[in-house]
Amino acid sequence: MAEHTTWDTVILGAGAAGMMCATQSGGSTLLLDHAKAPGEKIRISGGGRCNFTNLYASPENFLSANPHFCKSALSRYTQWDFIDLMARHDIAYHEKTLGQLFCDNSAKDIIAMLQSEMAQAGATLWLDTTIDSVDHDGTDFSVTLTRLGRQQRLTTRNLVLATGGKSIPKMGATGLAYDIARQFGLAVTDTRAGLVPFTFSDARFKPISGVAHPVRATADGKAFEEAMLFTHRGLSGPVMLQISSYWRESQPISINLFPDSDPFETLRARRQAQGRRNLTTELASLLPARLVDHLTEQMDLSGNLADQSDSALRHLCDALQNWQMVPTGTEGYRTAEVTLGGIDTDMLSSKTMEAKAVKGLYAIGEAVDVTGWLGGFNFQWAWSSGWAAGQAIAQSRA
């Protein structure tokens, strides 16, 4: 063992939540990460521009076994607080759709901003570091790690679990936070991939891969309206990522191809005006032509509009507005944007993010059983929960 040092706070994970916590915790704070650079998920998010929050962020945009848990942190560090921080660092941003805010320039601006805030707070960052073990003597935690080819041991009064979930393992994601939580007696809820594309074993949509269309999609009673994208593996696009968080294996999903209009009234009016036109031609003016070609394999679209009775038209439109299918599964953690589930919120204080039964142990961000919708909500949870833990640590030292 080469070295042994003592810190007030050690934070495991230099992602969004961990970095935010380090800007607030005060004292001697050490931030550790296995990667060669901090904030890697920030860097790749939003096509490199980072959807860093949402104008409409509220507790209703989050999934958790305890839907009330997120309220305290979200109300004390809001989207407006993070927007103010961006303004203080002169980082330009824009709203894309549905309240989603993106950097004008690059996600790297946010990483640089957080690093600047950490430096101002006196926090230390160690990268390319592997956590070997964590122990607790009843008062302090000891962390054994390997860095620069040498093993070291750290002692700290406060240990923060901010290593995220299992999503995107190619970036080094693991279940480390869950393992440490269990080691100290904290329950971990079942975890699964969230905000992830659906797959179908028969590759039924491969011929129309690349086709996109706005729809209303429903899974387990929860509906979203956004774009759906057909892929060679199955279904993707924002709306599919959203309902994937609510879907369970073997459940059907329902797709309304006309979320903002009444196809029955449209087709009936066209039948009156130009009934001799082909039904597929008329549908292709309302839907992508390649999608209509695919639908001809699923339902009878033969004949002219004039051949369709009101009853037949109604039956067809009902099918188009309630297209039912059962995905084989999802693409899993490989492409999932988040991990659903995590450290049980019953084990934590909603105000401080500290473990109720283990003084000085905190859990924040994606490691906790709080998962946001697509659209900047998960970053807002990282900022809010990281801030709450950092504030609590700073106040505990006062």
Summary of the structure (lengths in Angstrom):
residues: 398
radius of gyration: 24.8
end to end distance: 32.9
largest distance: 86.0
contacts: 1397
relative contact order: 0.20
helix: 36%
strand: 27%
